[in-house]
Amino acid sequence: MKTWIKICVFMIISQTTFGQGKKVVWEWKQLPAIPDAIGFAGAYSGIVEGQLIVLGGANFPDGKAPWDGGKKVWTDQVFMLKDETQQNWIKGTPLPQTMGYGASISYENKMYMAGGSNELEHLNEVYEVSWNFEINNLTYKLINHLPKPIANCASILIGDYWYIAGGIESPSSKEASSICWKLNMKNPEAGWEDCAALPGKGRMLAILSENGKQPFILSGVALINGQREYLTDAYILKGELWEKVTDLPQSVAAASSPGYYDTVTNSFFVFGGDDGELANANLKENHPGFSNKILQFCTEKREWFNNPIPEGNSSSELKFPVTTNSTIWNGKLVIPMGEIRPGIRTPQVLIGNIKRER
């Protein structure tokens, strides 16, 4: 208990129900903030030899919002946290290049990064990130390339397979992609395989989740001649075909991905996201922020449950960011940084877990 007091500034209990009234209680805390006054969106994250690693991303370091002419700048900075008792992040070996908004997973004490973007273009490099005990820091190894450059995609590891889906191929893309690729992590040198193309409209900023065996693609944003259309459809990949499942009650575009799968309740959870209701409101700095709802999907009954964070003084401190990914650290869900309002980043790092009833 003393450890939690040292590193966390608040604790919030959020409660959801599914099935026949069974309660699922989420407990949220904050890890030390990333040591940047602004924070970054689009960072990669994962676990290397037990350490939490947050890498890259982009922000507006001149302090100007994009609508006021602020310049978006990508970073090669890397931050590492050894364990939950550590008070401060340590700087890691810089990335091979400035980059963000790609895919990342953790696998067998290493993490892997694929695609993304920088100031000039979208990327197709795939890097292995490992711990070098001689230099006591990270090492990067280019292991292969994606079939095409891709950014703003969704990503998930299921078993030994890494899936990447959707996104956009270049900064000037007028349509989002329907690609779905998978990589056998037991033999990554063999390269990426095509899965069935995503059904419906091509999408970026979608979420991938799972039921322990198969990927689900959820929500996201379609581009119609460059204009956003917020999506609520969802599908599961069964064999060689995507099968439609129940639509979401609202769009959750750009929510932290992948979603969190809970084996006890056979449910996955999606945290926050952009529902698109204010997308055309031109609110600028008056935007109230993105959704703080938790959506729960029972994979057996194929039902959605919509449960907001309880109102209260402390709950106002909890902001589920968008344009970020999530990672599992010692069985807990970590959501690092991201955007809390359009153009506004946060350095906060959330960690949550389901509190089981005894």
C-alpha positions in Angstrom: 0.0 0.0 0.0 2.9 2.4 0.8 4.2 1.9 -2.7 0.9 3.0 -4.3 0.8 6.1 -2.2 4.3 7.1 -3.4 3.6 6.9 -7.2 -0.1 7.6 -7.6 -2.1 10.8 -7.2 -5.6 9.3 -7.3 -7.6 6.2 -7.4 -10.9 5.8 -9.2 -13.2 2.8 -9.1 -15.4 2.4 -12.2 -18.0 -0.3 -12.4 -19.6 -2.1 -15.4 -22.1 -4.9 -15.6 -22.6 -7.7 -18.1 -24.7 -10.8 -18.5 -27.0 -11.4 -15.6 -25.9 -8.5 -13.4 -22.3 -9.6 -12.8 -20.1 -6.6 -11.8 -16.7 -5.8 -13.2 -14.9 -3.2 -11.2 -11.9 -1.3 -12.7 -9.4 0.3 -10.4 -7.3 3.2 -11.9 -4.1 4.9 -10.8 -1.4 7.1 -12.3 2.2 6.1 -12.8 4.8 8.9 -12.7 4.1 11.3 -15.6 6.5 11.2 -18.6 9.1 13.9 -18.1 7.9 16.2 -20.8 5.8 19.3 -20.1 3.4 18.6 -23.1 3.5 14.8 -23.6 3.2 13.0 -26.9 0.5 11.4 -28.9 1.1 8.4 -31.2 3.9 6.8 -29.0 4.8 3.2 -29.3 4.8 1.2 -26.0 5.7 -2.3 -24.7 7.6 -4.3 -22.2 11.3 -5.2 -22.5 12.8 -7.5 -19.9 10.1 -6.5 -17.5 10.5 -2.7 -18.0 7.8 -0.5 -19.3 9.0 1.3 -22.4 7.4 4.3 -24.2 8.9 5.4 -27.5 8.5 8.2 -30.0 5.3 10.1 -30.9 4.7 13.7 -31.7 3.5 17.0 -30.2 3.5 20.8 -30.7 6.5 21.9 -28.8 6.1 25.6 -29.6 2.9 25.6 -27.5 0.7 26.7 -30.4 -2.4 24.7 -31.3 -2.5 23.4 -34.9 -5.3 25.8 -35.8 -3.0 28.7 -34.6 -0.2 27.5 -36.9 1.5 25.2 -34.4 4.1 22.9 -36.0 3.8 19.2 -35.3 7.2 17.7 -34.4 8.0 14.0 -34.1 10.5 12.7 -31.5 13.0 9.9 -31.2 12.9 10.1 -27.3 12.5 6.9 -25.3 11.4 6.6 -21.7 11.8 3.5 -19.4 10.2 2.6 -16.1 11.7 -0.4 -14.3 8.8 -1.1 -12.0 5.8 0.6 -10.3 7.9 1.8 -7.3 10.2 3.8 -9.5 9.7 7.6 -9.1 11.1 8.8 -12.3 11.4 7.6 -15.9 14.9 6.9 -17.3 15.9 8.0 -20.8 16.4 5.1 -23.2 18.5 4.8 -26.3 17.0 7.1 -28.9 15.0 5.6 -31.7 16.7 5.0 -35.1 14.6 7.9 -36.4 11.9 10.2 -35.3 8.6 8.3 -35.6 5.1 7.7 -34.2 1.6 6.6 -34.9 2.5 3.0 -35.8 2.0 -0.5 -34.3 3.8 -2.1 -31.4 3.6 -5.3 -29.4 5.5 -7.2 -26.7 6.7 -10.7 -27.2 9.1 -12.9 -25.3 10.9 -10.2 -23.3 11.3 -7.9 -26.4 9.0 -5.5 -28.1 8.4 -4.8 -31.8 7.5 -1.6 -33.7 6.1 -1.4 -37.2 5.2 1.4 -39.5 4.1 4.9 -38.4 5.1 8.3 -39.7 7.5 11.1 -39.4 7.6 14.7 -40.6 8.0 13.7 -44.2 6.3 10.3 -44.9 4.8 7.1 -43.6 7.0 4.2 -42.7 7.2 0.5 -43.4 10.2 -0.5 -41.2 9.7 -3.2 -38.5 12.1 -3.0 -35.6 12.9 -5.5 -32.8 13.6 -3.7 -29.5 15.7 -5.7 -27.0 17.8 -5.1 -23.9 21.6 -4.9 -24.3 23.1 -5.9 -21.0 26.6 -4.7 -22.1 25.4 -1.1 -22.5 22.5 -1.4 -20.0 20.1 0.1 -22.4 18.0 -0.7 -25.5 19.1 -1.9 -28.9 17.1 -1.7 -32.1 17.3 -4.2 -35.0 15.6 -3.8 -38.3 14.0 -7.3 -38.9 11.8 -6.8 -42.0 9.5 -4.4 -43.8 5.7 -4.1 -44.0 4.2 -4.7 -47.5 3.4 -1.0 -47.6 4.0 2.0 -45.5 1.1 2.5 -43.0 0.2 4.8 -40.1 -2.8 5.3 -37.8 -3.3 1.5 -38.0 -4.6 -1.0 -35.3 -2.4 -3.7 -33.9 -2.7 -6.7 -31.6 -0.8 -9.9 -30.7 -2.8 -13.1 -30.4 -0.8 -16.1 -29.5 2.3 -16.1 -31.8 0.7 -13.9 -34.4 0.9 -10.1 -34.8 -2.0 -8.5 -36.6 -2.0 -5.0 -38.2 -5.1 -3.6 -39.8 -6.4 -0.4 -41.4 -4.6 2.9 -41.4 -3.5 5.3 -44.2 -0.6 4.7 -46.6 0.6 8.3 -46.9 0.0 11.8 -45.3 -2.0 12.8 -48.4 -4.3 9.7 -48.5 -7.9 10.6 -49.3 -9.1 7.1 -48.4 -8.3 4.8 -45.5 -7.0 1.3 -46.1 -8.7 -2.1 -45.7 -5.4 -4.0 -45.3 -5.0 -6.7 -42.7 -1.6 -8.4 -42.3 -0.3 -11.0 -39.9 3.3 -12.0 -38.9 4.3 -15.3 -37.3 6.5 -14.2 -34.4 8.1 -17.6 -34.3 9.5 -16.9 -37.8 9.4 -13.1 -38.4 12.0 -13.3 -41.2 9.4 -15.1 -43.3 7.5 -11.8 -43.7 4.0 -10.6 -43.5 1.0 -12.6 -44.8 -2.2 -11.1 -46.1 -5.4 -11.7 -44.2 -8.9 -11.1 -45.6 -9.3 -7.4 -46.4 -11.4 -5.5 -43.8 -15.1 -5.5 -44.7 -17.2 -2.3 -45.0 -15.3 0.9 -45.5 -11.5 1.2 -45.2 -10.7 2.7 -41.8 -8.0 4.3 -39.8 -7.8 4.9 -36.0 -9.7 1.6 -35.5 -9.3 -0.7 -32.5 -8.3 -4.3 -32.6 -9.3 -6.6 -29.7 -9.7 -10.3 -29.2 -11.6 -13.2 -27.6 -8.4 -15.1 -26.8 -8.3 -16.7 -30.2 -9.5 -14.4 -32.9 -9.2 -10.6 -33.7 -12.1 -8.2 -33.7 -11.9 -4.9 -35.7 -13.9 -2.1 -34.1 -15.0 1.4 -35.2 -12.5 3.8 -36.5 -12.8 6.5 -39.2 -13.4 6.2 -42.9 -12.1 8.8 -45.3 -14.4 10.0 -48.1 -12.3 12.1 -50.4 -10.3 13.1 -47.3 -13.4 13.8 -45.1 -13.9 11.8 -41.9 -16.8 9.5 -41.4 -17.0 8.0 -37.9 -17.8 4.2 -37.9 -19.6 2.0 -35.4 -19.4 -1.4 -37.1 -17.5 -4.3 -35.8 -16.3 -7.7 -37.2 -14.5 -10.9 -36.1 -12.0 -12.7 -38.2 -13.2 -16.3 -38.5 -10.9 -18.4 -40.6 -10.5 -16.6 -43.9 -13.5 -14.3 -43.5 -14.6 -11.4 -41.4 -18.0 -11.9 -39.8 -20.1 -9.0 -38.7 -20.9 -8.7 -35.0 -23.1 -6.2 -33.0 -22.5 -2.6 -33.8 -21.0 -0.4 -31.1 -23.4 2.0 -29.4 -21.1 4.9 -30.5 -17.9 5.4 -32.4 -14.7 4.9 -30.3 -12.3 6.2 -33.0 -8.7 6.5 -31.9 -9.3 4.9 -28.5 -6.3 3.2 -27.0 -5.6 -0.1 -28.9 -5.6 -3.0 -28.5 -8.7 -3.4 -26.3 -8.3 -5.4 -23.1 -9.5 -9.0 -23.0 -10.7 -10.5 -19.7 -10.7 -14.3 -19.6 -12.9 -14.4 -16.5 -15.9 -12.6 -18.0 -15.1 -13.5 -21.7 -15.3 -9.8 -22.4 -13.1 -7.1 -23.9 -13.1 -3.5 -22.9 -12.5 -0.3 -24.9 -11.6 2.9 -23.0 -12.8 6.3 -24.2 -12.3 7.3 -27.9 -13.7 10.0 -30.1 -17.4 9.5 -30.9 -17.3 12.1 -33.6 -20.2 14.2 -32.3 -18.0 17.3 -32.0 -15.8 16.6 -35.0 -17.3 19.5 -37.1 -18.1 21.9 -34.2 -14.8 23.9 -34.6 -14.6 24.3 -30.9 -10.8 24.7 -30.8 -9.6 25.3 -27.2 -13.2 25.0 -26.0 -13.5 21.3 -26.8 -14.5 19.5 -23.6 -12.4 16.5 -24.3 -13.0 13.0 -25.5 -15.2 10.2 -24.1 -14.5 8.8 -20.7 -16.8 5.8 -21.1 -15.8 2.2 -20.8 -17.4 -0.1 -23.4 -17.6 -3.8 -22.6 -18.3 -6.4 -25.2 -19.4 -9.9 -24.0 -17.8 -12.1 -26.7 -20.2 -15.0 -26.0 -23.5 -13.1 -26.0 -22.2 -10.5 -28.5 -23.6 -7.7 -26.4 -22.2 -4.2 -25.7 -22.5 -2.4 -22.4 -21.9 1.3 -22.0 -20.7 2.4 -18.6 -19.3 5.9 -17.9 -16.8 6.7 -15.2 -18.8 7.8 -12.1 -19.1 11.5 -11.6 -17.2 13.1 -8.8 -14.3 15.4 -7.9 -11.6 12.8 -8.5 -13.1 11.4 -11.6 -12.5 14.7 -13.4 -8.8 14.0 -13.1 -9.1 10.8 -15.1 -8.9 11.4 -18.9 -8.8 8.5 -21.3 -6.5 9.8 -24.0 -6.9 9.0 -27.8 -4.2 8.4 -30.4 -2.3 6.1 -28.2 -1.9 2.4 -27.7 -2.1 0.2 -24.7 0.1 -2.5 -23.2 -0.1 -5.1 -20.5 2.5 -4.8 -17.7 2.5 -7.4 -14.9 -1.1 -8.2 -15.7 -2.3 -4.6 -15.6 -3.4 -2.3 -18.5 -1.2 0.7 -19.2 -2.4 3.6 -21.3 0.5 6.0 -21.9 0.0 9.7 -22.9 -2.0 10.6 -26.0 -4.5 13.4 -26.7 -7.1 14.5 -24.1 -8.5 17.3 -26.4 -7.8 18.0 -30.1 -4.2 19.2 -30.3 -3.6 18.9 -26.6 -1.4 16.1 -25.3 -0.9 14.8 -21.8 2.2 13.3 -20.1 0.1 11.2 -17.7 0.3 7.4 -17.8 -2.7 5.5 -16.5 -2.5 2.0 -15.1 -5.7 0.0 -14.4 -6.8 -3.5 -13.4 -10.0 -5.3 -12.7 -10.6 -5.6 -9.0 -11.9 -9.1 -8.4 -14.6 -9.8 -5.8 -13.5 -12.2 -3.1 
